[in-house]
Amino acid sequence: MKEILLNRMYVGKFLEKNIGHEIINLIKDDNGRNYIYINPYGSLEKKHKNIETILLVRGINENTVEVIAKATGLVPVLDNSIDRNFARKNQKNYIKENKVKYSGVLLDKIYYQNEGTNEDYTVYISFKADCVFFPKKKIYLTTDKTNNISEKTVVLNKINFPKMALHWTYPENCDAYNKLKKLINEKNNWEKENNTKKISEIKKENGNIDFNFLNLIRKEYDELCFSNMFHYFLLNYKFLYKKFLKNVLNLTACGNYSIERETKHIDILIQDEKNIIVIENKIKSGINGSRHDIYGKKVQSQLSIYHNYATKIARHRKKSFFIFAPDYNRIDLKNYKNSKDYKVINYSKLYNFFCQQNVANKYYKEFLSALKMHAKEIDNSNFEIMMNRFIETIKLVE
């Protein structure tokens, strides 16, 4: 039975420090061939013997994914009938025999710096693909009939996307398959050519991908790092602090001030003579809910804990509550107690503000570069991060 497979990319803590194996999905090897890696471990269950198309997707929310590309003309590279203990040996032989190289380096040699990978079970390639096509315009798949995304959206009825799975399939006897098949076959949805590129072409066109010290230490999504940077610059540059309160938080600074990190687990706590300001910094994570309010429907969470603490110590001062979040991290606060007092400020606003300031500090441009990747409506940065790591590791192996 034919199946369409959805492969969710750029997910999980593994990517915080490592090169995601799915980086090969959107590039060609040195010989101009496309290979596909299926998350999370490269292999499928034995029953999936006839995958005709793979849609590469990334999550937008629990009900919606964006289609990044489609892979067609698929030939399995990994034999699902063999014991996975032999997968690595067979894969290395395949890579060597077929000269699967990127910028002159065999694929299996590029991942040697990855942490937390058991080399005895590593799979590098799931399929060889004849073609990989990008959409002409944004395409979304959703299980939510009320979805209000303005771009092309395909509603898949009577199903839910699995919350934890990184790949799932739809067989040809279901309604979702028929809708996806129509989407796949509509030529106007896709670029006419296979526009994936070799590493050499990517380097020639783009030069060096935007790089900063957080890329170097692989902390691009680390909330503690960003909270520490906010703390450092606002604490050490008083003019910046005053402008920040006025232009970003819509508050007026008054007198001496303090900025604390992790007081009562609050990410950033700012106090001056007239203000007490609670700031939660959320990059990839959501709100931590601890229990439901026994007297209502609201969830008791970290927000209410911080709210109670600020109220306790505020005295005559104005209390203000904020959540800093990337534009792509859509945080829904309505179910949390005291959430009505919190205002979400997107990273795009933070980035725009800090870009306009003249700070004489050799690390300030690095700070701006780190902010920039989270100031986007859609998180496109993971591909850039993975590609940069891929290229940098190739240089080390050469």
C-alpha positions as CSV (number, residue, x, y, z in Angstrom):
1,M,0.0,0.0,0.0
2,K,1.4,3.4,-1.0
3,E,2.0,6.0,1.7
4,I,2.9,9.6,2.1
5,L,5.3,10.3,4.9
6,L,5.6,13.6,6.8
7,N,9.0,14.2,8.3
8,R,9.3,16.9,11.0
9,M,12.6,18.6,11.0
10,Y,14.6,20.7,13.4
11,V,13.2,19.4,16.6
12,G,14.7,18.4,20.0
13,K,17.5,19.1,22.4
14,F,20.0,17.1,20.2
15,L,20.2,20.2,17.9
16,E,21.2,22.5,20.7
17,K,24.8,21.2,20.4
18,N,24.9,19.0,17.4
19,I,24.5,18.8,13.7
20,G,21.1,17.5,12.9
21,H,21.3,14.5,10.5
22,E,18.4,16.0,8.5
23,I,20.7,18.8,7.1
24,I,21.3,16.6,4.1
25,N,17.6,16.7,3.2
26,L,17.8,20.1,1.6
27,I,21.3,20.0,-0.1
28,K,23.0,17.9,-2.8
29,D,26.1,15.9,-2.4
30,D,29.2,16.6,-4.5
31,N,27.8,14.5,-7.3
32,G,24.5,16.4,-7.4
33,R,22.4,13.6,-5.7
34,N,19.7,14.1,-3.0
35,Y,19.5,12.0,0.1
36,I,16.9,12.0,2.8
37,Y,17.3,11.3,6.5
38,I,14.1,10.4,8.4
39,N,13.9,11.7,12.0
40,P,14.5,10.7,14.7
41,Y,16.9,7.8,14.0
42,G,16.9,7.4,10.2
43,S,14.9,4.1,10.1
44,L,11.2,3.1,9.6
45,E,9.2,0.2,10.8
46,K,9.3,-2.8,8.5
47,K,5.7,-2.4,7.5
48,H,6.4,0.9,5.7
49,K,7.6,-0.6,2.4
50,N,6.1,1.8,-0.2
51,I,6.8,5.4,0.7
52,E,6.0,7.3,-2.6
53,T,6.6,10.9,-1.4
54,I,8.1,12.5,1.7
55,L,6.9,16.0,2.8
56,L,9.6,17.7,4.8
57,V,7.8,19.9,7.4
58,R,8.5,22.0,10.5
59,G,6.1,22.6,13.4
60,I,4.2,25.9,13.7
61,N,2.0,24.8,16.6
62,E,0.4,21.6,17.8
63,N,-2.1,21.7,15.0
64,T,-0.1,23.1,12.1
65,V,3.1,22.4,10.2
66,E,4.7,24.3,7.3
67,V,5.8,22.3,4.3
68,I,9.5,23.0,3.5
69,A,9.9,20.7,0.5
70,K,8.7,17.4,-1.1
71,A,11.0,14.5,-2.0
72,T,10.1,12.2,-4.8
73,G,11.5,9.2,-6.7
74,L,12.5,7.5,-3.4
75,V,14.8,4.5,-3.2
76,P,15.4,3.1,0.3
77,V,19.0,3.0,1.3
78,L,18.5,1.4,4.7
79,D,17.2,-2.2,4.6
80,N,14.6,-2.2,7.4
81,S,14.7,-6.0,7.5
82,I,18.2,-6.1,9.0
83,D,19.1,-5.8,12.6
84,R,19.9,-2.2,13.5
85,N,23.2,-3.4,15.1
86,F,24.5,-3.7,11.5
87,A,23.1,-0.4,10.3
88,R,26.2,1.7,10.8
89,K,28.5,-0.8,9.1
90,N,26.2,-1.1,6.1
91,Q,25.7,2.6,5.9
92,K,29.4,3.3,6.0
93,N,30.0,0.9,3.2
94,Y,27.2,2.5,1.1
95,I,28.6,6.0,1.7
96,K,32.1,4.9,0.7
97,E,31.1,2.8,-2.4
98,N,28.8,5.6,-3.7
99,K,31.1,8.4,-2.8
100,V,28.5,10.3,-0.8
101,K,30.6,13.3,-0.1
102,Y,29.9,16.9,0.9
103,S,32.7,19.4,0.0
104,G,35.0,16.4,-0.5
105,V,34.3,14.7,2.9
106,L,32.5,11.4,3.3
107,L,29.1,12.0,5.1
108,D,29.9,9.7,8.0
109,K,33.1,11.6,8.8
110,I,31.3,14.9,9.2
111,Y,29.3,13.9,12.3
112,Y,32.2,12.8,14.5
113,Q,31.8,15.8,16.8
114,N,28.2,15.1,17.6
115,E,27.5,14.4,21.3
116,G,25.0,11.8,22.6
117,T,25.1,9.6,19.6
118,N,25.8,5.9,19.9
119,E,27.9,5.2,16.8
120,D,27.0,1.5,16.9
121,Y,23.4,2.5,16.0
122,T,23.9,5.5,13.8
123,V,22.0,5.7,10.5
124,Y,23.1,8.5,8.1
125,I,20.8,8.0,5.1
126,S,17.2,6.7,4.8
127,F,16.4,7.3,1.1
128,K,18.0,8.4,-2.1
129,A,15.6,10.9,-3.9
130,D,15.4,11.7,-7.6
131,C,14.2,15.2,-6.8
132,V,13.6,17.6,-4.0
133,F,11.3,20.5,-4.8
134,F,10.6,23.7,-2.7
135,P,7.2,25.3,-2.6
136,K,6.7,28.4,-4.7
137,K,4.9,30.0,-1.8
138,K,4.3,29.0,1.8
139,I,2.1,25.9,2.3
140,Y,0.7,24.8,5.6
141,L,-1.0,21.6,6.8
142,T,-3.4,21.9,9.7
143,T,-5.9,19.8,11.6
144,D,-7.6,23.0,12.9
145,K,-10.6,24.0,10.8
146,T,-10.5,27.5,12.5
147,N,-6.9,28.1,11.4
148,N,-6.6,31.7,10.2
149,I,-3.2,31.5,8.4
150,S,-3.6,33.5,5.2
151,E,-1.3,31.5,3.0
152,K,-2.2,28.3,1.2
153,T,-3.5,25.9,3.9
154,V,-4.7,22.3,3.6
155,V,-7.0,21.2,6.3
156,L,-6.7,17.5,7.2
157,N,-10.0,16.3,8.8
158,K,-10.5,13.7,11.5
159,I,-6.8,13.4,12.4
160,N,-4.4,14.9,14.9
161,F,-0.7,15.4,14.3
162,P,1.2,13.3,16.8
163,K,2.8,15.5,19.5
164,M,6.0,13.6,20.0
165,A,6.6,11.7,16.7
166,L,9.0,13.2,14.2
167,H,7.6,11.2,11.3
168,W,4.2,9.7,10.5
169,T,2.5,8.3,7.4
170,Y,-0.9,8.4,5.6
171,P,-1.8,5.3,3.5
172,E,-3.7,5.6,0.3
173,N,-7.0,4.5,1.7
174,C,-7.5,7.6,3.9
175,D,-8.9,11.1,3.3
176,A,-5.6,12.8,4.4
177,Y,-3.7,10.8,1.7
178,N,-6.0,12.0,-1.0
179,K,-5.7,15.7,0.0
180,L,-1.9,15.4,0.3
181,K,-1.7,13.6,-3.0
182,K,-3.6,16.5,-4.7
183,L,-1.3,19.0,-3.1
184,I,1.8,17.1,-4.2
185,N,0.6,16.7,-7.8
186,E,-0.4,20.3,-8.3
187,K,2.5,21.6,-10.3
188,N,1.7,25.3,-9.5
189,N,2.5,24.6,-5.9
190,W,6.1,23.7,-6.5
191,E,9.2,25.2,-8.2
192,K,9.8,23.7,-11.6
193,E,13.4,22.7,-10.9
194,N,15.2,20.9,-8.1
195,N,16.8,24.0,-6.6
196,T,18.7,22.3,-3.8
197,K,22.4,23.1,-4.0
198,K,25.8,21.6,-3.3
199,I,27.9,23.0,-0.4
200,S,30.2,24.7,-2.8
201,E,27.3,26.5,-4.4
202,I,25.9,27.6,-1.1
203,K,29.2,29.0,0.1
204,K,29.7,30.8,-3.2
205,E,26.2,32.4,-3.1
206,N,25.9,33.3,0.5
207,G,29.5,33.6,1.7
208,N,29.7,33.0,5.5
209,I,26.4,32.4,7.1
210,D,25.7,34.9,9.9
211,F,27.8,33.8,12.8
212,N,28.2,34.9,16.4
213,F,29.7,33.6,19.6
214,L,26.5,31.7,20.6
215,N,26.9,29.7,17.3
216,L,30.5,29.0,18.3
217,I,29.5,27.5,21.7
218,R,26.2,26.1,20.3
219,K,24.0,28.1,22.7
220,E,21.8,29.8,20.1
221,Y,18.6,28.7,21.8
222,D,19.8,28.9,25.4
223,E,17.4,31.1,27.4
224,L,20.0,31.6,30.2
225,C,22.5,33.1,27.8
226,F,20.0,35.6,26.4
227,S,18.8,36.5,29.9
228,N,22.4,37.1,31.0
229,M,23.0,39.3,28.0
230,F,19.9,41.4,28.7
231,H,21.0,41.7,32.3
232,Y,24.5,42.7,31.4
233,F,23.8,45.5,28.9
234,L,20.8,47.0,30.9
235,L,22.7,46.9,34.1
236,N,26.0,48.4,32.8
237,Y,24.6,51.1,30.5
238,K,22.2,53.3,32.4
239,F,21.2,55.3,29.3
240,L,20.3,52.0,27.7
241,Y,18.2,51.0,30.7
242,K,16.2,54.3,30.7
243,K,15.5,54.1,27.0
244,F,14.6,50.5,27.3
245,L,12.0,51.1,29.9
246,K,10.5,54.0,28.0
247,N,10.6,52.7,24.4
248,V,10.1,48.9,25.0
249,L,8.3,48.5,28.3
250,N,6.4,51.9,28.2
251,L,7.5,52.7,31.7
252,T,9.4,55.6,33.3
253,A,12.7,54.9,35.1
254,C,13.0,56.5,38.5
255,G,16.2,56.8,40.6
256,N,18.6,54.1,41.4
257,Y,17.8,50.7,40.0
258,S,18.8,47.0,40.4
259,I,18.6,44.2,37.9
260,E,18.7,40.7,39.4
261,R,18.9,37.2,37.8
262,E,17.0,34.2,39.1
263,T,15.7,35.8,42.2
264,K,12.9,33.4,43.3
265,H,13.6,31.8,39.8
266,I,12.5,35.0,38.0
267,D,14.5,35.3,34.9
268,I,15.0,39.1,35.2
269,L,13.8,41.2,38.1
270,I,14.1,45.0,37.8
271,Q,13.5,47.3,40.7
272,D,13.8,51.1,41.1
273,E,12.1,53.7,43.2
274,K,8.7,53.5,41.4
275,N,8.8,50.2,39.5
276,I,9.1,46.5,40.1
277,I,9.3,44.6,36.8
278,V,9.1,40.9,36.3
279,I,10.5,39.5,33.0
280,E,10.2,35.9,31.8
281,N,12.4,35.0,28.8
282,K,10.9,32.2,26.7
283,I,12.8,31.1,23.5
284,K,11.6,27.6,22.7
285,S,9.8,26.7,26.0
286,G,6.3,27.5,27.1
287,I,4.8,28.3,30.5
288,N,5.5,25.9,33.2
289,G,2.1,25.0,34.8
290,S,2.3,23.3,38.2
291,R,-1.4,22.5,39.1
292,H,-4.9,23.6,38.4
293,D,-6.7,26.1,40.6
294,I,-9.2,24.1,42.7
295,Y,-11.5,27.1,42.7
296,G,-11.5,27.8,39.0
297,K,-10.3,26.7,35.6
298,K,-7.0,28.6,35.5
299,V,-3.7,26.8,35.8
300,Q,-1.5,27.7,38.7
301,S,1.9,28.3,37.1
302,Q,5.2,30.1,37.4
303,L,3.5,33.3,36.3
304,S,1.2,33.3,39.3
305,I,4.2,32.5,41.6
306,Y,6.2,35.5,40.3
307,H,3.1,37.7,40.4
308,N,2.5,36.9,44.1
309,Y,6.2,37.6,44.9
310,A,6.2,40.9,43.1
311,T,2.9,41.9,44.8
312,K,4.4,41.0,48.2
313,I,7.5,43.2,47.9
314,A,6.0,46.0,45.7
315,R,4.6,48.3,48.4
316,H,3.8,51.6,46.7
317,R,5.6,50.8,43.4
318,K,4.0,50.0,40.1
319,K,4.0,46.3,39.2
320,S,4.7,45.3,35.6
321,F,4.9,41.8,34.1
322,F,6.4,40.8,30.7
323,I,7.3,37.8,28.7
324,F,10.1,38.1,26.1
325,A,9.5,35.6,23.3
326,P,10.7,35.1,19.7
327,D,8.1,36.0,17.1
328,Y,7.8,32.3,16.1
329,N,7.1,31.2,19.7
330,R,3.4,31.8,19.9
331,I,2.6,31.7,23.6
332,D,-1.0,31.3,24.6
333,L,-1.5,32.8,28.1
334,K,-5.3,32.7,28.5
335,N,-5.4,29.5,30.6
336,Y,-3.0,30.7,33.2
337,K,-3.8,32.5,36.4
338,N,-2.7,36.2,36.5
339,S,-1.8,35.9,32.8
340,K,-3.9,39.0,32.1
341,D,-1.3,41.1,33.8
342,Y,1.5,39.8,31.6
343,K,2.4,41.4,28.2
344,V,4.3,39.4,25.5
345,I,7.1,41.4,23.9
346,N,8.5,39.8,20.7
347,Y,12.2,39.6,20.0
348,S,11.6,41.6,16.8
349,K,10.8,44.6,19.0
350,L,13.8,43.9,21.2
351,Y,16.1,43.6,18.2
352,N,14.8,46.8,16.6
353,F,15.3,48.7,19.8
354,F,18.8,47.5,20.5
355,C,19.8,48.0,16.9
356,Q,19.1,51.7,17.2
357,Q,21.3,52.2,20.2
358,N,25.0,53.1,20.2
359,V,26.7,51.0,22.7
360,A,30.5,51.1,22.9
361,N,31.1,47.5,23.7
362,K,33.1,45.0,21.6
363,Y,30.5,42.3,22.2
364,Y,27.4,44.4,21.3
365,K,27.4,43.5,17.6
366,E,27.5,39.8,18.6
367,F,24.6,40.4,21.0
368,L,22.6,41.9,18.1
369,S,23.5,39.0,15.8
370,A,22.3,36.6,18.4
371,L,19.0,38.5,18.8
372,K,18.4,38.7,15.1
373,M,17.8,35.0,14.5
374,H,14.9,35.0,17.0
375,A,13.3,38.2,15.5
376,K,11.6,36.3,12.6
377,E,8.0,35.3,12.2
378,I,9.0,31.8,11.2
379,D,12.1,30.1,12.7
380,N,14.2,29.7,9.6
381,S,17.4,29.9,11.5
382,N,17.8,26.2,12.3
383,F,18.7,25.4,8.8
384,E,21.3,28.2,8.8
385,I,22.7,27.0,12.1
386,M,22.9,23.3,11.0
387,M,24.4,24.4,7.7
388,N,27.0,26.5,9.4
389,R,28.0,23.7,11.8
390,F,28.0,21.3,8.8
391,I,30.4,23.5,6.9
392,E,32.6,24.3,9.9
393,T,33.0,20.6,10.7
394,I,33.9,19.8,7.1
395,K,36.7,22.3,7.4
396,L,38.0,20.5,10.5
397,V,37.9,17.1,8.8
398,E,39.5,18.3,5.5
